[in-house]
Amino acid sequence: MANTGDDRRPKYQRIADTLREAIQSGEYGPGDRLPGENDLMAVHGVARMTARQALSVLRDEGVAEARKGAGVFVRAFRPLRRRGIQRLAQQQWGNGRSIWSAEIEDRTLEVDQVTVSEGAAPDRVGAVLDLGDEEAVCVRRRRFVLDGKPVLLATSYLPASLVAGSAIAQEDTGPGGTYARLAELGCKPVHFREEIRSRMPAKDEATQLGMSAGTPVILICRTAFTAEGRPVEINEMTLDAASYILEYDFDA
């Protein structure tokens, strides 16, 4: 149980800690209703605002969700375990499987928004892809939805001169996705670099991902390289931090 004798923590934080521990111990399971404001006021002897703040902490952390007119419930959504190394193995996309198949198990993944366009490369992209001033990029934007919940926004940039006329310039890239098509074009990715950071979401990101207030996003920028060291794709991903566990499994 939370240490209610620690006077340095605000009362609402102590209540939130107690509820969180109850969730982690299994006292409240996914989908269960948590004690409401009136219950917390009575049990802990606090004002309504304090009880409300305690429940807000859990909502902001993505642990709980409010249902209008019904109360606050333990969030039932299972985080997606993103296996950062296995998902990019050639045996995935090289055999016509999506890189997502390494992590979604029996769950339902959909890409509900796809746009493909061609235009000038942002400076940061042109510099990494080593493009000339007049060279354009193919831009692929997607939103990924898992079990009905938006979890990821992804924008890929590829040299337009390389992918013109291929399935990469279409909404559906076919079995194995972009990397399988790059291999067919003689530019098979063999090395990847990912940079990871975190921040609070922009308003449009929070809207597109249906995020609760106070939840950060994880930003992953992945660059794919050929055997000759040529960068052929930059993929900028925005992940709902409450929906993901990042897993990296490798030998010493």
C-alpha positions as CSV (number, residue, x, y, z in Angstrom):
1,M,0.0,0.0,0.0
2,A,1.1,3.6,-0.5
3,N,2.7,5.2,2.5
4,T,0.0,7.7,3.6
5,G,2.3,9.0,6.3
6,D,4.6,10.6,3.7
7,D,3.5,14.3,4.2
8,R,5.7,15.5,1.3
9,R,3.3,13.9,-1.2
10,P,0.0,15.7,-1.9
11,K,-3.1,13.8,-0.7
12,Y,-4.3,13.3,-4.3
13,Q,-1.0,11.7,-5.2
14,R,-1.2,9.3,-2.2
15,I,-4.7,8.3,-3.3
16,A,-3.6,7.8,-6.9
17,D,-0.6,5.7,-5.7
18,T,-2.9,3.5,-3.6
19,L,-5.3,3.0,-6.6
20,R,-2.4,2.2,-8.9
21,E,-1.0,-0.4,-6.5
22,A,-4.5,-2.0,-6.3
23,I,-4.6,-2.2,-10.1
24,Q,-1.1,-3.7,-10.3
25,S,-2.0,-6.3,-7.6
26,G,-5.0,-7.4,-9.6
27,E,-7.6,-6.0,-7.1
28,Y,-9.0,-4.1,-10.0
29,G,-8.7,-5.7,-13.4
30,P,-9.0,-4.4,-17.0
31,G,-12.5,-2.9,-17.5
32,D,-13.3,-2.8,-13.8
33,R,-14.8,0.4,-12.4
34,L,-12.6,2.3,-9.9
35,P,-14.0,4.0,-6.8
36,G,-15.8,7.2,-7.7
37,E,-15.2,10.7,-6.3
38,N,-17.8,10.2,-3.6
39,D,-16.2,6.8,-2.5
40,L,-12.8,8.4,-2.4
41,M,-14.1,11.4,-0.4
42,A,-15.6,9.1,2.2
43,V,-12.8,6.6,2.5
44,H,-9.9,9.1,2.6
45,G,-11.7,12.1,4.2
46,V,-10.8,14.5,1.4
47,A,-12.6,17.2,-0.6
48,R,-14.1,16.4,-4.0
49,M,-11.4,18.3,-5.9
50,T,-8.7,16.1,-4.2
51,A,-10.6,12.9,-5.2
52,R,-11.0,14.2,-8.8
53,Q,-7.3,15.0,-9.0
54,A,-6.4,11.5,-7.9
55,L,-8.5,10.0,-10.6
56,S,-7.0,12.4,-13.2
57,V,-3.5,11.2,-12.4
58,L,-4.5,7.7,-13.4
59,R,-6.2,8.9,-16.6
60,D,-3.2,11.0,-17.5
61,E,-0.9,8.0,-17.1
62,G,-3.1,6.0,-19.4
63,V,-3.9,3.5,-16.6
64,A,-7.6,4.5,-16.5
65,E,-10.2,6.0,-18.7
66,A,-13.4,8.0,-18.0
67,R,-16.7,6.9,-19.5
68,K,-19.3,9.6,-19.7
69,G,-22.0,9.1,-17.1
70,A,-20.5,5.8,-15.9
71,G,-17.3,6.6,-14.0
72,V,-13.6,5.8,-14.3
73,F,-12.5,2.4,-15.4
74,V,-9.2,0.5,-15.5
75,R,-8.0,0.7,-19.1
76,A,-8.5,-2.6,-20.9
77,F,-6.2,-1.9,-23.8
78,R,-3.1,-4.2,-23.8
79,P,0.1,-2.3,-24.6
80,L,1.8,-3.4,-27.9
81,R,5.2,-4.9,-27.3
82,R,7.4,-3.4,-30.1
83,R,10.3,-5.8,-30.7
84,G,12.7,-3.3,-32.2
85,I,15.2,-5.9,-33.6
86,Q,13.1,-8.9,-34.6
87,R,10.6,-6.8,-36.5
88,L,13.3,-5.6,-39.0
89,A,14.8,-9.0,-39.7
90,Q,14.9,-9.9,-43.4
91,Q,13.1,-13.2,-42.6
92,Q,10.0,-11.0,-41.9
93,W,9.6,-8.8,-44.9
94,G,11.8,-11.0,-47.1
95,N,9.2,-13.7,-46.9
96,G,6.3,-11.4,-47.6
97,R,5.2,-10.9,-44.0
98,S,4.6,-7.5,-42.5
99,I,7.2,-6.3,-40.0
100,W,4.2,-5.9,-37.6
101,S,3.5,-9.7,-37.6
102,A,6.5,-10.1,-35.1
103,E,4.5,-8.3,-32.4
104,I,0.8,-8.2,-32.9
105,E,0.2,-11.9,-32.2
106,D,-3.5,-12.6,-32.6
107,R,-4.6,-9.0,-32.5
108,T,-6.2,-6.9,-35.2
109,L,-4.1,-4.3,-36.9
110,E,-5.4,-1.9,-39.5
111,V,-4.0,1.0,-41.5
112,D,-7.1,3.2,-41.7
113,Q,-5.4,6.2,-43.3
114,V,-2.9,6.2,-46.1
115,T,-1.8,9.1,-48.3
116,V,1.1,8.9,-50.9
117,S,2.5,12.1,-52.4
118,E,5.6,13.5,-54.1
119,G,7.2,16.8,-53.2
120,A,10.3,18.7,-52.0
121,A,12.2,17.0,-49.2
122,P,12.4,18.7,-45.8
123,D,15.9,19.9,-45.1
124,R,16.5,17.2,-42.4
125,V,15.3,14.5,-44.8
126,G,17.3,15.7,-47.8
127,A,20.5,15.9,-45.8
128,V,20.2,12.3,-44.5
129,L,19.1,10.8,-47.9
130,D,21.9,12.9,-49.6
131,L,19.5,14.4,-52.1
132,G,20.3,17.3,-54.5
133,D,18.4,20.6,-54.2
134,E,16.0,19.7,-56.9
135,E,15.4,16.0,-56.0
136,A,11.9,15.1,-54.8
137,V,10.8,12.5,-52.3
138,C,8.0,10.1,-52.2
139,V,6.1,10.6,-48.9
140,R,4.0,7.9,-47.4
141,R,1.8,8.8,-44.4
142,R,-0.1,6.2,-42.5
143,R,-2.2,5.8,-39.3
144,F,-2.1,2.4,-37.6
145,V,-5.0,1.2,-35.5
146,L,-4.7,-1.8,-33.1
147,D,-7.9,-3.4,-31.7
148,G,-9.8,-0.3,-32.7
149,K,-7.4,2.1,-31.0
150,P,-5.1,4.5,-33.0
151,V,-1.5,3.8,-31.8
152,L,0.9,5.1,-34.4
153,L,1.4,7.8,-37.0
154,A,4.1,7.1,-39.6
155,T,5.6,9.1,-42.4
156,S,8.2,7.6,-44.7
157,Y,10.4,9.5,-47.1
158,L,12.1,7.8,-50.1
159,P,13.9,9.2,-53.1
160,A,11.2,9.7,-55.7
161,S,13.6,8.9,-58.5
162,L,14.2,5.5,-56.9
163,V,10.6,4.4,-56.3
164,A,8.8,6.0,-59.2
165,G,6.5,3.5,-61.0
166,S,6.8,0.9,-58.2
167,A,4.3,-0.3,-55.7
168,I,6.0,2.0,-53.1
169,A,4.3,4.9,-54.8
170,Q,0.9,3.2,-54.4
171,E,-1.2,3.0,-51.3
172,D,-0.8,-0.8,-51.1
173,T,2.9,-1.8,-51.3
174,G,2.1,-5.5,-51.5
175,P,3.5,-8.5,-49.5
176,G,6.5,-7.6,-47.4
177,G,5.8,-3.9,-47.7
178,T,8.2,-1.2,-48.6
179,Y,11.4,-3.1,-47.8
180,A,10.5,-6.1,-50.0
181,R,9.8,-3.6,-52.9
182,L,13.1,-1.9,-52.3
183,A,14.9,-5.2,-52.5
184,E,13.2,-5.8,-55.9
185,L,14.6,-2.5,-57.0
186,G,18.1,-3.6,-56.1
187,C,18.2,-1.5,-52.9
188,K,17.6,-4.1,-50.2
189,P,17.9,-2.7,-46.7
190,V,20.5,-4.5,-44.7
191,H,21.2,-2.0,-41.8
192,F,18.9,0.2,-39.8
193,R,19.4,3.0,-37.4
194,E,16.7,4.2,-34.9
195,E,16.8,7.3,-32.9
196,I,14.3,7.5,-30.0
197,R,13.1,10.5,-27.9
198,S,9.9,11.6,-26.2
199,R,7.8,14.7,-25.8
200,M,4.3,15.9,-25.3
201,P,2.1,15.6,-28.4
202,A,1.1,18.4,-30.6
203,K,-2.6,19.1,-30.7
204,D,-3.2,17.4,-34.1
205,E,-1.2,14.3,-32.9
206,A,-3.2,14.0,-29.8
207,T,-6.4,14.2,-31.9
208,Q,-5.3,11.7,-34.5
209,L,-4.2,9.2,-31.8
210,G,-7.2,9.8,-29.5
211,M,-4.9,10.3,-26.6
212,S,-5.7,11.2,-23.0
213,A,-4.5,14.5,-21.7
214,G,-1.1,14.4,-20.2
215,T,0.1,11.3,-22.2
216,P,3.4,11.8,-24.0
217,V,4.4,10.4,-27.4
218,I,7.4,8.4,-28.3
219,L,9.2,9.6,-31.5
220,I,11.2,7.0,-33.5
221,C,13.2,8.0,-36.5
222,R,14.4,5.0,-38.5
223,T,16.8,5.2,-41.4
224,A,17.3,2.2,-43.7
225,F,20.6,1.6,-45.5
226,T,21.7,-0.7,-48.3
227,A,24.8,-2.9,-48.2
228,E,26.7,-0.1,-49.8
229,G,25.7,2.3,-47.1
230,R,23.2,4.2,-49.1
231,P,20.2,5.6,-47.1
232,V,17.0,4.7,-49.0
233,E,14.2,5.5,-46.5
234,I,13.6,7.6,-43.5
235,N,10.5,6.7,-41.4
236,E,9.4,9.2,-38.7
237,M,7.0,7.5,-36.3
238,T,4.9,9.0,-33.5
239,L,3.7,6.5,-31.0
240,D,1.1,6.8,-28.2
241,A,3.4,6.1,-25.2
242,A,0.5,4.6,-23.2
243,S,0.1,2.0,-26.0
244,Y,3.7,0.7,-26.3
245,I,6.4,-1.2,-24.6
246,L,9.7,-0.9,-26.5
247,E,11.6,-4.2,-26.3
248,Y,15.2,-4.8,-27.5
249,D,16.6,-8.3,-27.3
250,F,20.2,-8.9,-28.3
251,D,23.3,-10.8,-27.4
252,A,26.3,-9.4,-25.6
